[in-house]
Amino acid sequence: MREELITAGCQLLGAITGRLASRQDTVPPPSPRIVVLRRCCLGDVLSSTAMLDALRRRYPLARIDYALQEWSSPALAGNPDVTRTIAPTVRELRAGHYDVAITLERSPLTGLLPWLARVPIRVGPNSASRGFAHNLRVACPPERSEAEIALDSALAIGVSVEDARPKFCPNPADQARAAELLGGDPGWIALAPGGGINPGMTLRSKRWPAERYAELAQQLFAKTGLQSALLGGSSDKAVCAAVVAGAPEACLDLCGRTSFGETAAVIQRCRLFAGNDSAPLFLAAAVQTPFVGIFGPSDPVRHRPLGRGEIVAAPIPRGAYRNGFTTLDCIGMVGVEQVLAACKRMLDAG
C-alpha cells in the first residue's frame, strides 16, 4: 500500500510539473559544471563510472563532481573523470553553482535535491513517475540495467556513450601489494563469497552458500590448476573461512587483508572473478577482469554490471521481481554446475 501511495502521489506531481519536460533550455553550456548524484552504495557508484567516462570524453575541461555518502567514496578513489566528491545535500549542490545535475537514483526525494538547489538542467530516471523533479526524464525499460539507464541519462544531454566502460584505477601501491600477496603466478581466480551488507541494509540472502563456493574452488582447481583468492571485508571473514575449510588446497584467504584499492588490484591480476551481487563484482567489471556474477534475490537484469562476463541466476520469472528484488529465497536454486560452466566459458574465451 505504501508503494502504491507514493506512486500515485508522484504521478500527480508529474502531471503538475509535466511542462518541465518540454523546456527548451536543457542544452548544457560548452564546458558545464556537472554534478552526478548517487548516494549509495559501492557497487551502484562503480556501475555509474561508465557514464562518467562518457561525460569526461565529451567535456574534457568541465568540472564533474559527484555527490555521495562518505561510505561510498572509495568507489571513486583515483578516478580521473571526477573533479571532486561532495556531500549529497541541498547546501552543497547550491554552493557548486552547477549547470547540470544527473541523479541516478529512482527515489523522488533524492530527485528533489537538485530542484531545491536550483540546478537548471536536471536529468534522471522516471520510474513510476518518480522523476517529476527532473526536466529531462529518462525512461526505465525493464530490460535496461541501472548502468545502462545511467548511460541513457548522459545521452539525454547529447553525450555519446559509445565505448563507455566502467572504471576503477588501482594506484601503484595497491598494485604492489597485490603482487606481493599473489606472487608472480598469474594463475589465479578471485572469489568473493560475502557481501550484502551496507549501512542501513543487510541482505545476507544475496550470498550463495559457502559450501558451494568451496566445491566451485575445488573443481576449478582440479580442472584448470587455478587456485582461488578469497576476498572480502571484515564482515565476510566467517564465510571465507568456511570456504577455505571446505577446499584448503584450492584457496588463499585474503579476506580482511586488503583495502578497497588493493582488492581491486588483486582482482585485476586474476584471470577470472566469481562472486555475489556485491561491490567486488562491480570492481571486477571496472578493472576489466572477466566475471561471473551469482544473483538472487536481486534482479539479474536490473543490477547486472557492464563489462565482459556472465550472470548466473535462479530460474524464476522476471515477474517475481518487484523494485529490483524478489521476496523468494532463491540464491540456493543456483547450482555449482551452472556457475562452473560459466567460469569455464569465460576462461576459455580468454
MOTA-V541003 format. One line per field, one symbol per residue. ss: DSSP state (A for helix, B for strand, O for the rest). burial: # if it has 24 or more other C-alpha atoms within 12 Angstrom, else .. A space follows every 10 residues. Layout:
ss->???
burial->???
This chain:
ss->OAAAAAAAAA AAAAAAOAAA AAOOOOOOOO OOBBBBBOOO OAAAAAAOAA AAAAAAAAOO OOBBBBBOOA AAAAAAOOOO OOOBBBOOOA AAAAAOOOOB BBBOOOOAAA AAAAAAOOOO BBBBBOAAAO OOOOOBBBOO OOOOOAAAAA AAAAAOOOOO OOOOOOOOOO OAAAAAAAAA AAOOOOOBBB BBOOOOBBOO BBOAAAOOOA AAAAAAAAAA AAAAOOBBBB OOOAAAAAAA AAAAAAOAAA BBBOOOOOOA AAAAAAAAAO OBBBBBOOAA AAAAAAOOOO BBBBBOOBOO OOOOOOOOBB BBBOOOOAAA OBOOBOOOOO AAAOOAAAAA AAAAAAAAAO
burial->.........# ...#.....# #....#.#.. .######### ########## #########. .########. #######.## ########## .###.##### ########.# #####.#### ########## ########## ...####### #######.#. #..####### ...##.###. ##....#### #######... ..######## ########## #....##### ###..##.## ####..#..# #####..### ########## ########## ########## ########## ########## ####.#.... #..###..## ######..## .###.##...
